[in-house]
Amino acid sequence: MDFQQFVNKFTAPTCVISVEKQPDGGYGKIRIVAGNKPYIDSIEQASDGPKMLTNKFIPNSEYQNYFTKDLNFEYFCYKSAVLKQPQHSYVHPERYDFWFNLFSLPLEADDDKLAYCTYTHEITKAANTEKMFNCSYETISDVLTACFKLKSNTDFNSAIKEVIKRIQEICDAKYCCIMLMNEQERTCQLLGEAFSQDANFHTNDNWLHSDFYAVAETWDSVIDGSNCLIVKNSSDWEYLKERNKEWYDDLIFSGVESMVLFPLKTNGDLLGYIWATNFNTENAGKIKETLELTTFFVASEISNHLLFDRLKIMSSMDSLTGVMNRNEMNNRVDEVAVSKELKNKSIGIVFTDLNGLKKTNDIQGHLAGDILLKEAASMLKKLFPRDEIYRAGGDEFMVLSIGTTPEELELKIAELRNQIKQCGTVSFAIGAWFDKSCSNILSTMTKADKRMYEDKELFYAENPEKKRWDESSEK
């Protein structure tokens, strides 16, 4: 067949691709045999399209001459050329700021060593939602089912668990999870996971250890600008071994035989990954098609949830000290006062008033005063790590300890006073009270507050010059 003459009959950018056939049913090198003028122009005159690695088209060259090795592209061509299955995909590879509408048809021009297919692309800057849903009814049904679970369940965490279970079932995988990544804290968080009935491992026991972020941050370079990573055969495993030997060794050691990894991104920001292992490799194409759409919606929902959490934190936290603010304290007090669940639990309240803040502000400036407040809050957070800490006023903090004992409360107060002596900069007036029932929280707060002011008066009695300064500052 005269491939050049054949491909010139297409009006859209089109080329003919050859795929080397392997005796084991796999494939070898993939080459771009011939291209029509629009396709060649997309390489040599790519002013309005993605830039290639070279701007010179050479017939029968390996595709890596033009763009980075991509397992998804290879599998797309393999299914069309070798397996004789017409292909369509609508994708957004991360290496390009474009959406690709891709078509491929098998050609009956094979010989013993090579199989052939056409490859046609349409490129746009913006996504076309109609084309995103130009896939099988089964795929659309799976995606809509997942989206419905996200939208219909008011409990986000429960909804995510349902979605990840559905993804595990679609992939017919031993294990599947959604993992979030926090770049600032360099931590990974397991948002949801699902196992098949015969799965014999658990993530927290194997790979989600404290320094796993260092492993996960290398995944983006392995995906290398594609929109996902699917490892399903020996050729794919060799690719992974070349790109990331350490991760490859970990996966082999953990008994992973196949893997699909999809980034969750929104507006270019990486939120985390959907990860499935030991899946049914015969359905790799369907899995890719389904997850390409599913991740689009899941990433959006996760992003909205994280934004809501950030806004909630911003509204409830004191931005200077990092403890909760007075508004959140009032809401919590109201909640505890009427809670039936907490009625039979004990409660300890600690009020602290920072001594000398006004003097520090007046003499050293408000920046120094802010530093003093941060030090005070840091001391409280270290001494009351499992308790709730609120900034009740300008220089006043409240600690709420539910389920404590009188002995535990006294020990913490004693340690706080000891820390004050050793610190030298932070000084608190302290008042505490214990009660057997959380339903008495308002009375407990009043008594703790009264004791704090008594302690404040004692401080002024021992340091009369501080009282004179504070009184003069108030006038």
Summary of the structure (lengths in Angstrom):
residues: 475
radius of gyration: 31.5
end to end distance: 98.4
largest distance: 103.5
contacts: 1458
relative contact order: 0.07
helix: 47%
strand: 23%
